[in-house]
Each structure stands twice: as structure tokens, then as C-alpha cells.
Amino acid sequence: MSLKIISERFRRFAIRECRGSSELYEQLSLNVAEDEEILRLASAARSGQPIPNLLFGAVHYLWMQALIWPEHKERRELFQKAARCLQQTPVRFIEGDGIALLPNIVATIPEDTIICVFHTHVANQIPDKAKQLLIKQIREIGQMRDIFHLYNNMWDAKLHLDYFIDGIEHNEIVAETDGHARWFRWELAVGSFR
């Protein structure tokens, strides 16, 4: 990818994502857009990755907290509360390609349990071919089991809910969301579930 294209991505990131949300990241993005040395470094990102997010995340210091912008104190506090809840609740993590593992994981879930597949912002980093495979797998599972798929940033910024009940597919737009979880605008009508 050319440095000119990467530079333009940082400018767009500054204006569309950072303006009004993070003055620090807005200014850093605008400065990076003019810095050939940093642009060369940023050009090492894999294709399809959000280069500004990756660069700032790598520079920031703490693991998941790197995803929270410095000015977003309330988000950091909510994250820390959620992390404390996670410490009190046993969770089994499975390492690997979630899309490839999904059918085998579903096979381990009791038949009388509804399956819920949930993911958010990271979907913008999934290649289109893998997104299509995920949708295909959810449809196949939905022919045999009740399943809910709640996600955003796969096709757009809206929060989507695709679900199968008794093999019948339903698709809803639940909400419009801010990319940094600062706000949520409910769009799903009350009682709209079929």
C-alpha cells in the first residue's frame, strides 16, 4: 500500500473517528499523516487492518486498555469493572480461529440451550471471505438449532441481530452505535421479535 494512501487513512481517522472524541488522537493522526518515517512503519500492517488503530494500540501501554483512548476515562472505568466481574466468573477461553471452531463448539452445547454468537468492533478486521463463511455456518446451525448472532462492524456500524428460531431466519437492526461505545441509539421496536 502506498504511503499516500496510508497518510490519507490517518487524516480520515483524525476527522471521522477522533474529532470530538479524542483531541490527542486527532492531533497525533494528523501529525502521523505528515511523517514519512512513521507511515513506512505503519505500512507493515497486514492488508485489511485498521492501520491507525493498530499503530496507536501498539504504542499504548496496557493490553486491552490500549483500545480505550486516553480521554475516555469513563470507558476505562467501565472496562476495569468488567474485568473485575470476569475475575469472579469462570470462563473457558479457546484459542484458535473462532469461525473454524464454531461447529465443533456448538456440538458441545446441550440441545436445549440457545446458542449466542456475539462479537463487536473486531469484525471490521475479518476478511470478507471469512465473514461470508461465518454467516454460512450460522445459517447451517440455524437449520438444526436455535441460534442468535449479535454483532456490529461486519457490514456497517449498526448493531445487528440475526437469529434462527425453529429453522426460520430473522434479521433485525437493533441499534446504531458509536464506534467507541460512547452512545447507543435503540432502533429495535419493542415487541418486534417474532
Secondary structure, 3 states (H helix, E strand, C coil): CCHHHHHHHHHHHHHHHHCCCCHHHHHHHHHHCCCHHHHHHHCCCCCCCCHHHHHHHHHCCCCHHHHCCCCCHHHHHHHHHHHHHHHHCCCCCCCCCHHHHHHHHHHCCCCCCCEEEEECHHHHHCCHHHHHHHHHHHHHHHCCCCEEEEECCCCCCEEEEEEEECCEEEEEEEEEECCCCCCEEECCCCCCCC
